[in-house]
Amino acid sequence: MALDFEEFCAANPAAADFAPVIEATRAVLKSPVETASLEDTASTPFGPATPLLDLMEVPAERRALLDPPQHMNQRRDPALLQALLELNRSDMDVIALKAAKAKLLGR
């Protein structure tokens, strides 16, 4: 990725417009299609899995046996994102770029 957030939004204005995809899915499946946004489910007990557990009518007693989810793939520090963007925009060869990113990420 060589675009910053604003450039990405400008180049892909419909990237987060899921309504057409959802409607097309409903039309093809001819079955109920339930949706839930990540933003709305982030603070629920099982995150994005909570609406699925609700649809499956998993009782509270069974849910109590489940381990709560770990927060993964969270947005990184803005300074780190900027450093990664600068690496992506560099003229490094693939191997050097991969090594530089690994070092930056502490891998």
N, CA, C and O atoms as a DFTB+ gen file, in Angstrom:
428 C
 N C O
     1  1       0.846      -1.168       0.000
     2  2       0.000       0.000       0.000
     3  2       0.887       1.226       0.000
     4  3       1.715       1.405       0.893
     5  1       0.715       2.053      -0.986
     6  2       1.509       3.273      -1.093
     7  2       0.657       4.526      -0.951
     8  3       1.170       5.635      -1.098
     9  1      -0.632       4.374      -0.668
    10  2      -1.521       5.512      -0.483
    11  2      -1.707       5.767       1.006
    12  3      -1.789       4.823       1.792
    13  1      -1.773       7.042       1.400
    14  2      -2.141       7.317       2.781
    15  2      -3.670       7.236       2.875
    16  3      -4.344       7.001       1.872
    17  1      -4.201       7.427       4.057
    18  2      -5.637       7.228       4.275
    19  2      -6.483       8.120       3.371
    20  3      -7.432       7.656       2.740
    21  1      -6.130       9.403       3.314
    22  2      -6.907      10.338       2.505
    23  2      -6.842       9.987       1.019
    24  3      -7.849      10.056       0.315
    25  1      -5.654       9.612       0.547
    26  2      -5.496       9.233      -0.862
    27  2      -6.299       7.971      -1.181
    28  3      -6.925       7.867      -2.236
    29  1      -6.268       7.018      -0.253
    30  2      -7.040       5.788      -0.457
    31  2      -8.529       6.110      -0.548
    32  3      -9.220       5.609      -1.435
    33  1      -9.023       6.940       0.362
    34  2     -10.451       7.306       0.349
    35  2     -10.829       8.008      -0.946
    36  3     -11.892       7.750      -1.511
    37  1      -9.963       8.891      -1.413
    38  2     -10.245       9.613      -2.655
    39  2     -10.252       8.670      -3.858
    40  3     -11.064       8.828      -4.770
    41  1      -9.351       7.695      -3.859
    42  2      -9.244       6.764      -4.991
    43  2     -10.299       5.664      -4.949
    44  3     -10.607       5.054      -5.973
    45  1     -10.851       5.412      -3.766
    46  2     -11.807       4.307      -3.590
    47  2     -13.025       4.785      -2.800
    48  3     -13.267       4.300      -1.694
    49  1     -13.784       5.714      -3.341
    50  2     -14.874       6.313      -2.557
    51  2     -15.956       5.328      -2.119
    52  3     -16.656       5.589      -1.141
    53  1     -16.107       4.220      -2.809
    54  2     -17.156       3.259      -2.445
    55  2     -16.615       2.059      -1.667
    56  3     -17.330       1.077      -1.465
    57  1     -15.365       2.134      -1.233
    58  2     -14.736       0.976      -0.581
    59  2     -15.495       0.499       0.663
    60  3     -15.523      -0.698       0.947
    61  1     -16.094       1.406       1.387
    62  2     -16.805       1.022       2.610
    63  2     -18.323       1.058       2.440
    64  3     -19.062       1.012       3.424
    65  1     -18.786       1.140       1.193
    66  2     -20.227       1.155       0.924
    67  2     -20.687      -0.279       0.694
    68  3     -20.680      -0.776      -0.432
    69  1     -21.084      -0.926       1.770
    70  2     -21.447      -2.333       1.706
    71  2     -22.897      -2.569       1.298
    72  3     -23.268      -3.698       0.977
    73  1     -23.713      -1.534       1.306
    74  2     -25.138      -1.705       1.002
    75  2     -25.390      -2.387      -0.344
    76  3     -26.221      -3.293      -0.402
    77  1     -24.712      -1.996      -1.432
    78  2     -24.964      -2.681      -2.705
    79  2     -24.589      -4.171      -2.670
    80  3     -25.277      -5.002      -3.263
    81  1     -23.519      -4.494      -1.986
    82  2     -23.098      -5.899      -1.876
    83  2     -24.118      -6.693      -1.063
    84  3     -24.462      -7.821      -1.416
    85  1     -24.590      -6.103       0.013
    86  2     -25.578      -6.769       0.859
    87  2     -26.870      -6.988       0.075
    88  3     -27.447      -8.075       0.126
    89  1     -27.326      -5.972      -0.646
    90  2     -28.563      -6.106      -1.417
    91  2     -28.424      -7.142      -2.530
    92  3     -29.351      -7.913      -2.779
    93  1     -27.277      -7.163      -3.198
    94  2     -27.048      -8.159      -4.247
    95  2     -27.037      -9.563      -3.656
    96  3     -27.548     -10.500      -4.269
    97  1     -26.466      -9.709      -2.483
    98  2     -26.443     -11.013      -1.809
    99  2     -27.853     -11.444      -1.461
   100  3     -28.227     -12.595      -1.691
   101  1     -28.641     -10.532      -0.909
   102  2     -30.037     -10.852      -0.578
   103  2     -30.813     -11.276      -1.823
   104  3     -31.601     -12.220      -1.775
   105  1     -30.592     -10.588      -2.923
   106  2     -31.325     -10.893      -4.158
   107  2     -30.979     -12.272      -4.686
   108  3     -31.857     -12.979      -5.181
   109  1     -29.736     -12.665      -4.593
   110  2     -29.300     -13.965      -5.113
   111  2     -29.727     -15.097      -4.195
   112  3     -30.172     -16.144      -4.665
   113  1     -29.594     -14.897      -2.894
   114  2     -29.873     -15.985      -1.947
   115  2     -31.356     -16.243      -1.745
   116  3     -31.752     -17.369      -1.442
   117  1     -32.163     -15.239      -1.906
   118  2     -33.601     -15.372      -1.657
   119  2     -33.862     -15.912      -0.243
   120  3     -34.836     -16.624       0.000
   121  1     -32.976     -15.557       0.661
   122  2     -33.067     -15.955       2.063
   123  2     -32.738     -14.749       2.913
   124  3     -32.157     -13.781       2.422
   125  1     -33.104     -14.795       4.179
   126  2     -32.747     -13.663       5.045
   127  2     -31.229     -13.502       5.124
   128  3     -30.495     -14.484       5.241
   129  1     -30.778     -12.275       5.060
   130  2     -29.362     -11.949       5.233
   131  2     -29.281     -10.927       6.357
   132  3     -29.793      -9.813       6.236
   133  1     -28.643     -11.309       7.434
   134  2     -28.489     -10.424       8.583
   135  2     -27.120      -9.759       8.506
   136  3     -26.147     -10.377       8.073
   137  1     -27.049      -8.527       8.917
   138  2     -25.779      -7.806       8.913
   139  2     -25.560      -7.118      10.248
   140  3     -26.507      -6.815      10.974
   141  1     -24.303      -6.880      10.555
   142  2     -23.925      -6.123      11.748
   143  2     -22.579      -5.465      11.459
   144  3     -21.674      -6.108      10.926
   145  1     -22.448      -4.210      11.802
   146  2     -21.188      -3.514      11.536
   147  2     -20.168      -3.838      12.627
   148  3     -20.527      -4.092      13.777
   149  1     -18.907      -3.826      12.247
   150  2     -17.847      -4.063      13.222
   151  2     -17.888      -3.010      14.323
   152  3     -17.645      -3.314      15.491
   153  1     -18.192      -1.785      13.949
   154  2     -18.253      -0.707      14.933
   155  2     -19.310      -0.989      16.004
   156  3     -19.102      -0.716      17.186
   157  1     -20.445      -1.539      15.568
   158  2     -21.534      -1.816      16.510
   159  2     -21.272      -3.045      17.370
   160  3     -21.825      -3.160      18.464
   161  1     -20.452      -3.949      16.900
   162  2     -20.227      -5.194      17.643
   163  2     -18.930      -5.192      18.436
   164  3     -18.695      -6.103      19.229
   165  1     -18.085      -4.192      18.239
   166  2     -16.774      -4.171      18.886
   167  2     -16.857      -4.248      20.405
   168  3     -16.003      -4.867      21.039
   169  1     -17.858      -3.636      20.987
   170  2     -17.952      -3.598      22.451
   171  2     -18.872      -4.679      23.023
   172  3     -19.119      -4.701      24.229
   173  1     -19.379      -5.573      22.176
   174  2     -20.226      -6.650      22.672
   175  2     -19.352      -7.762      23.253
   176  3     -18.164      -7.833      22.938
   177  1     -19.917      -8.629      24.095
   178  2     -19.104      -9.626      24.801
   179  2     -18.223     -10.502      23.902
   180  3     -17.107     -10.848      24.289
   181  1     -18.696     -10.856      22.736
   182  2     -17.917     -11.715      21.845
   183  2     -17.595     -11.031      20.524
   184  3     -17.366     -11.684      19.507
   185  1     -17.581      -9.700      20.561
   186  2     -17.223      -8.936      19.375
   187  2     -18.119      -9.283      18.199
   188  3     -19.325      -9.461      18.373
   189  1     -17.554      -9.381      17.009
   190  2     -18.352      -9.661      15.812
   191  2     -19.061     -11.016      15.838
   192  3     -19.976     -11.247      15.047
   193  1     -18.653     -11.906      16.732
   194  2     -19.326     -13.201      16.830
   195  2     -20.635     -13.110      17.612
   196  3     -21.459     -14.020      17.532
   197  1     -20.839     -12.043      18.356
   198  2     -22.046     -11.922      19.175
   199  2     -23.331     -12.014      18.355
   200  3     -24.230     -12.760      18.744
   201  1     -23.465     -11.284      17.226
   202  2     -24.700     -11.430      16.444
   203  2     -24.911     -12.857      15.922
   204  3     -26.046     -13.321      15.818
   205  1     -23.833     -13.535      15.603
   206  2     -23.951     -14.927      15.155
   207  2     -24.449     -15.813      16.289
   208  3     -25.316     -16.663      16.087
   209  1     -23.903     -15.612      17.472
   210  2     -24.377     -16.371      18.637
   211  2     -25.843     -16.065      18.911
   212  3     -26.607     -16.953      19.291
   213  1     -26.234     -14.812      18.720
   214  2     -27.638     -14.424      18.896
   215  2     -28.528     -15.141      17.882
   216  3     -29.575     -15.679      18.240
   217  1     -28.105     -15.149      16.606
   218  2     -28.894     -15.821      15.557
   219  2     -29.027     -17.321      15.833
   220  3     -30.059     -17.932      15.559
   221  1     -27.967     -17.888      16.375
   222  2     -27.979     -19.320      16.685
   223  2     -28.697     -19.615      18.014
   224  3     -28.868     -20.771      18.403
   225  1     -29.109     -18.538      18.695
   226  2     -29.793     -18.640      19.978
   227  2     -28.994     -19.442      21.004
   228  3     -29.538     -20.277      21.728
   229  1     -27.693     -19.166      21.046
   230  2     -26.824     -19.817      22.030
   231  2     -27.156     -19.228      23.395
   232  3     -27.041     -18.018      23.595
   233  1     -27.567     -20.076      24.335
   234  2     -27.979     -19.568      25.650
   235  2     -26.802     -19.036      26.474
   236  3     -25.646     -19.385      26.233
   237  1     -27.122     -18.193      27.441
   238  2     -26.118     -17.562      28.295
   239  2     -25.247     -18.600      28.993
   240  3     -24.051     -18.380      29.185
   241  1     -25.842     -19.735      29.376
   242  2     -25.068     -20.765      30.076
   243  2     -23.950     -21.315      29.178
   244  3     -22.842     -21.574      29.649
   245  1     -24.243     -21.487      27.903
   246  2     -23.240     -21.981      26.951
   247  2     -22.210     -20.889      26.655
   248  3     -21.016     -21.168      26.544
   249  1     -22.672     -19.663      26.529
   250  2     -21.753     -18.553      26.257
   251  2     -20.764     -18.372      27.408
   252  3     -19.616     -17.978      27.201
   253  1     -21.226     -18.664      28.615
   254  2     -20.351     -18.534      29.787
   255  2     -19.164     -19.492      29.706
   256  3     -18.144     -19.271      30.359
   257  1     -19.288     -20.539      28.920
   258  2     -18.205     -21.512      28.754
   259  2     -17.188     -21.088      27.689
   260  3     -16.113     -21.677      27.581
   261  1     -17.531     -20.080      26.918
   262  2     -16.655     -19.620      25.843
   263  2     -15.623     -18.626      26.356
   264  3     -15.906     -17.820      27.242
   265  1     -14.427     -18.694      25.790
   266  2     -13.400     -17.705      26.113
   267  2     -13.713     -16.419      25.350
   268  3     -14.053     -16.472      24.168
   269  1     -13.603     -15.280      26.001
   270  2     -13.840     -14.028      25.284
   271  2     -12.765     -13.836      24.211
   272  3     -11.643     -14.318      24.361
   273  1     -13.104     -13.143      23.149
   274  2     -12.132     -12.971      22.065
   275  2     -10.996     -12.033      22.460
   276  3     -11.159     -11.159      23.311
   277  1      -9.853     -12.230      21.831
   278  2      -8.733     -11.304      21.989
   279  2      -8.847     -10.265      20.884
   280  3      -9.244     -10.575      19.760
   281  1      -8.502      -9.054      21.211
   282  2      -8.513      -8.002      20.193
   283  2      -7.277      -8.184      19.319
   284  3      -6.144      -8.112      19.793
   285  1      -7.519      -8.418      18.047
   286  2      -6.421      -8.646      17.114
   287  2      -6.548      -7.679      15.947
   288  3      -7.617      -7.129      15.685
   289  1      -5.453      -7.489      15.266
   290  2      -5.412      -6.661      14.070
   291  2      -5.911      -5.234      14.350
   292  3      -6.613      -4.631      13.539
   293  1      -5.526      -4.720      15.520
   294  2      -5.920      -3.360      15.857
   295  2      -5.044      -2.366      15.102
   296  3      -3.916      -2.674      14.718
   297  1      -5.573      -1.200      14.904
   298  2      -4.833      -0.153      14.184
   299  2      -3.543       0.161      14.933
   300  3      -3.530       0.300      16.156
   301  1      -2.485       0.268      14.184
   302  2      -1.176       0.545      14.766
   303  2      -0.998       2.039      15.038
   304  3      -1.776       2.874      14.576
   305  1       0.044       2.344      15.797
   306  2       0.398       3.713      16.126
   307  2       0.584       4.522      14.832
   308  3       1.195       4.029      13.884
   309  1       0.066       5.753      14.784
   310  2       0.187       6.555      13.567
   311  2       1.633       6.742      13.095
   312  3       1.884       6.762      11.890
   313  1       2.576       6.879      14.013
   314  2       3.981       7.049      13.612
   315  2       4.502       5.791      12.909
   316  3       5.248       5.875      11.934
   317  1       4.100       4.634      13.416
   318  2       4.509       3.377      12.781
   319  2       3.851       3.237      11.408
   320  3       4.499       2.805      10.454
   321  1       2.583       3.594      11.302
   322  2       1.904       3.548      10.009
   323  2       2.590       4.461       8.994
   324  3       2.740       4.101       7.827
   325  1       3.001       5.635       9.443
   326  2       3.689       6.567       8.549
   327  2       5.029       5.991       8.101
   328  3       5.401       6.121       6.935
   329  1       5.756       5.357       9.021
   330  2       7.044       4.750       8.667
   331  2       6.851       3.614       7.665
   332  3       7.641       3.470       6.732
   333  1       5.808       2.809       7.853
   334  2       5.521       1.727       6.908
   335  2       5.145       2.297       5.539
   336  3       5.567       1.774       4.507
   337  1       4.362       3.356       5.534
   338  2       3.979       3.998       4.277
   339  2       5.210       4.511       3.530
   340  3       5.327       4.346       2.316
   341  1       6.121       5.132       4.270
   342  2       7.345       5.630       3.649
   343  2       8.173       4.487       3.074
   344  3       8.750       4.622       1.995
   345  1       8.237       3.362       3.784
   346  2       8.942       2.195       3.248
   347  2       8.270       1.708       1.959
   348  3       8.945       1.399       0.977
   349  1       6.944       1.644       1.974
   350  2       6.214       1.189       0.790
   351  2       6.440       2.107      -0.414
   352  3       6.427       1.659      -1.561
   353  1       6.641       3.368      -0.142
   354  2       6.864       4.331      -1.217
   355  2       8.323       4.389      -1.668
   356  3       8.645       5.060      -2.648
   357  1       9.192       3.698      -0.963
   358  2      10.613       3.742      -1.295
   359  2      10.894       2.917      -2.550
   360  3      10.020       2.223      -3.071
   361  1      12.126       3.014      -3.014
   362  2      12.518       2.245      -4.197
   363  2      13.315       0.993      -3.813
   364  3      14.074       0.465      -4.625
   365  1      13.141       0.527      -2.588
   366  2      13.836      -0.690      -2.142
   367  2      13.367      -1.893      -2.943
   368  3      12.223      -1.958      -3.392
   369  1      14.282      -2.845      -3.111
   370  2      13.852      -4.089      -3.743
   371  2      13.020      -4.878      -2.735
   372  3      13.014      -4.562      -1.546
   373  1      12.335      -5.884      -3.204
   374  2      11.372      -6.630      -2.392
   375  2      12.017      -7.223      -1.142
   376  3      11.432      -7.161      -0.061
   377  1      13.191      -7.787      -1.272
   378  2      13.856      -8.437      -0.132
   379  2      14.257      -7.399       0.914
   380  3      14.044      -7.607       2.108
   381  1      14.835      -6.288       0.474
   382  2      15.233      -5.233       1.407
   383  2      14.012      -4.611       2.078
   384  3      14.041      -4.305       3.270
   385  1      12.947      -4.426       1.317
   386  2      11.715      -3.866       1.870
   387  2      11.145      -4.778       2.946
   388  3      10.742      -4.314       4.012
   389  1      11.112      -6.055       2.669
   390  2      10.588      -7.020       3.641
   391  2      11.428      -7.004       4.913
   392  3      10.881      -7.052       6.014
   393  1      12.744      -6.936       4.776
   394  2      13.636      -6.907       5.942
   395  2      13.435      -5.621       6.748
   396  3      13.394      -5.660       7.978
   397  1      13.311      -4.495       6.065
   398  2      13.113      -3.220       6.746
   399  2      11.797      -3.200       7.522
   400  3      11.740      -2.702       8.646
   401  1      10.740      -3.745       6.915
   402  2       9.451      -3.810       7.602
   403  2       9.529      -4.727       8.809
   404  3       9.001      -4.400       9.871
   405  1      10.180      -5.870       8.658
   406  2      10.316      -6.813       9.771
   407  2      11.049      -6.156      10.940
   408  3      10.649      -6.309      12.094
   409  1      12.117      -5.430      10.639
   410  2      12.879      -4.738      11.679
   411  2      12.010      -3.694      12.370
   412  3      12.001      -3.600      13.598
   413  1      11.285      -2.916      11.585
   414  2      10.416      -1.873      12.121
   415  2       9.335      -2.468      13.028
   416  3       8.968      -1.875      14.042
   417  1       8.838      -3.631      12.654
   418  2       7.768      -4.289      13.415
   419  2       8.296      -5.164      14.534
   420  3       7.516      -5.781      15.260
   421  1       9.622      -5.226      14.686
   422  2      10.219      -6.003      15.761
   423  2      10.111      -7.495      15.574
   424  3       9.982      -8.249      16.539
   425  1      10.163      -7.921      14.317
   426  2      10.040      -9.360      14.032
   427  2      11.383      -9.969      13.737
   428  3      11.473     -11.168      13.475
